[in-house]
Structures are given as C-alpha cells and as structure tokens.
Amino acid sequence: MQMTDLTPRPDPTAPRQLRVLLLENIHPDATSVLSSAGFAVETEARAMGEAELTERLADVDLVGIRSRTHITEQVLQANPHLLAVGAFCIGTNQIDLPAAARRGIAVFNAPFSNTRSVVELAIAEMIALTRRLTDKNQAMHSGVWDKSAVGSHEIRGRRLGIVGYGNIGSQLSVVAEMLGMSVWFYDTADKLALGNARQCGTLEELLESVDIVTLHVDGRPTNRELFGEEELARMRPGSLFLNLSRGFVVDHGALRAHLESGHLAGAAVDVFPQEPSNASEPFVSELRGLPNVILTPHVGGSTEEAQQDIGNFVAGKLRRYVGEGSTALSVNLPGLELPTATGQCRLLYVHRNVPGVLAEVNSLVAGHGLNVEGELLGTRGEVGYAIADISGAPPAELVKGLEALEATIRLRVVNPPA
C-alpha cells in the first residue's frame, strides 16, 4: 500500500520509508508485523530516559514502548512529527495522552492481551498463600521436613473480593468461581456481574465481607494510595491481600505494619511505587524480608503467550493507523474505522474540536472538483478526527488549503490512486 506522509517536514509530500523504534525488549513478532508493512524497524532491549529518547526520535515516525519509558510533553514537543506511539502493555500512564492528542499523535495499547496471564498469576498466588507454600518451600531448602497441615487451606469456599471489575477483574471472577470461590466485587462504575458474582455498593462493604482482597484498578491519579491504613484496618483478621495493578495505589508502610501485627495473614505484590529501570539496579521495598509476602518483579503480564499477543496486537494497530487511518481502540483520539475502497484517496484529518470544521473540509474538496465517497467524524475532548475518502488524488492546492485551516492539527493522505 503506497502512503504519503504530509506531516510537516522539509519535503512533506516526498514518499519515504517510515522508521520505527521499538524499546524495552518488545516481542519480535512486532518487528515482523511492521517490517512486512515496509517500515524500517530498529529495536532496543532497554528503556530510555527523556533526553536520550528526545534525540533518538528526531527521525523516527513510530515508537513502541512498555512501562519504563516515559513519553512526556517535552519529548512530544521536540518530536511533533511522530505519527503514533504504541504502548506494548495495558497501562498508558507513562504517556502524556493529552499532549499527544494536541499534536495529532495517536496512542494505542493492548487492553486485553495479557489479561489471562495476570489472572493466572493472581490465582497461583492465592493458592500459594493459602497453602503456605512459601513457608514449606523455605523449610525444605533449609533441610526441614514439615508435613503438617496446620495453617494450610483450600481456596474452594473462600470469599474473594475484587476491587476493579474491568477486563482482568471480571475474568478473574469467572476463573475463581470455577474453582469454587464466592466472588464479591467493587467498582466505581456499574458493571455486569458475571456468573454468581455480586457487586458491593461500597469498598467498605467488600472489605468487611471477604477473605481475600485483590486489586485490579487502573492508573488514574485518583487511585493513588487507594489502599492505606484505613482500608487495611477494615479487612477481616487473617485476610490475604494482593496487588497486581499499580504500585502507587497502596501504602506499603501501612501494609507492612498489618502483616507484622498478624492482622493480615499474607500478601502478594507484583507492582511497586518505585521500580528499578533495569536488572542492574537494586530493588528497594518496605515489604522485603517478610516471610508471608510473595514479591514478584512486575511480571503479571510477562508470559511468552501474552508478550507475543501484545506484539502482534499493538503492531497491527500501528500498521492500520498508518495505512488506513484506523483509530479503533486508540486511547487518546476518537475511535474511527472506515472500510477501505479501491480507486479512492483517503484524507486523515486531525483538528481542533470546533464547530463547522467538516463543512470547511467538504467545501474545499468540492471546490477542486472532487467528490466525498465516504466519511466519518469523531470528537474526543478538544480534538476531532475525520476520515474522508475522495474520488481522486488531491491536488497540491487542496492539500495546502486543508493545512491552512485554522482548526488543522495534522493532515495525512493515504491510498493515492496509481
């Protein structure tokens, strides 16, 4: 598929091979997907800081990251030519989404791809804690054969409380119920309860009702320290606590105190407020050294199956955005998808969300003797996005006219007829 990038550059209409930079050891399938689309792909196994990333993106069109690389306002301001950012993970709090939208830079993530992996880790940790497998393992490695059943329990019949009933929380609900658990959940939005799960009206109701609490909330700022002294104190004595969501939602000092006092029987934590940027940095946490705590290095979604699926999914989104303008499941631009048609030319127009923009675009197209064959418009906050298929290649005067509109943020033209 031939593509012309009309983003401001020294020669904006000159066809060129688009360049991609993939960081943080993204699965090789992503490279295959993007290379097969004709892109030049460069990979790095590590994360990059703001200064280095700003410099490296100077001649890059698409960038792929995971959780440790931050796409800040400063990075975007220095590289407004970027077409899109791929977050090869679930979370996008490491990306300044409004700043990207203001520059017409689409952002895509993988909201579903590692759901099963996180669910399986949560189930495994519940079983390990209720069966006291960490204690048994440590004793065996010390040469102690302790076959006692004291303190070991089944998870069947336990009451599980899920905080956050999104993609992960809802699937965990189904799997837990299959294993014989009773499920309660709390979410700030009304959600369809799956199976026999029941929704609690308040977080307090959930905490006072269940034996195990597991967090699966997103990274919005209002979730910071969602779980502190008050919430932990409300949990039933002898409860278990899991956090596989975001590190900053839990007060780890308060959690340690409740574990040391015996109020909580155990905990499993996969995410931390400060995490090392690479394997050579030491891991520091108030939770280290507690025998009834399972600590894992942010590996909830780190299975080969999940990473392969994420690589294919996000790379596919980037490929379709570049080639067709599809923004389905974009996290910062209106989600549009217009079926492609042969023999037509497609205008991809990101603009400020003000009245009358589409009328201006259509008037300019008609003024150059071209017909609009298909069109979609969507808005999201301060930004609008339009996809328009027109009956022929736009002349340079039309392109200049569209770029000159006061509301214009970015214009691209794809599928020019041969």
Protein Blocks (a to p, Z undefined) as FASTA:
>chain_A
ZZddfbdcfblmlccddddddehhiafklmmmmmmnopacdddfbdcdfklmmmmmmmcc
bdcddfkbccdfklmmmmmmbmbdcddbfblklpcfklmmmnopacdddfklmmmmmmmm
mmmmmmmmmnommmmmmmmmnopacfbfghiacfehpacddehjafklmmmmmmmmmnop
acddddfbdcddehjbccdfbfklmmmmmmbdcddddfbfklgokbcfklmmmpcghiac
ddfkbfklpcfklmmmmmmnomagbdcdfbdfbdcfbfkbccddfkgoiakbccdehill
mcfklmmmmmmmmmmmmmmmmmnopaghiakbccddddddehiacddddddddehklmmm
mmmmmmnopacfbdcdddehjbccdddddfbdcdfklmmmmmmpmklmbdcdehiaZZ
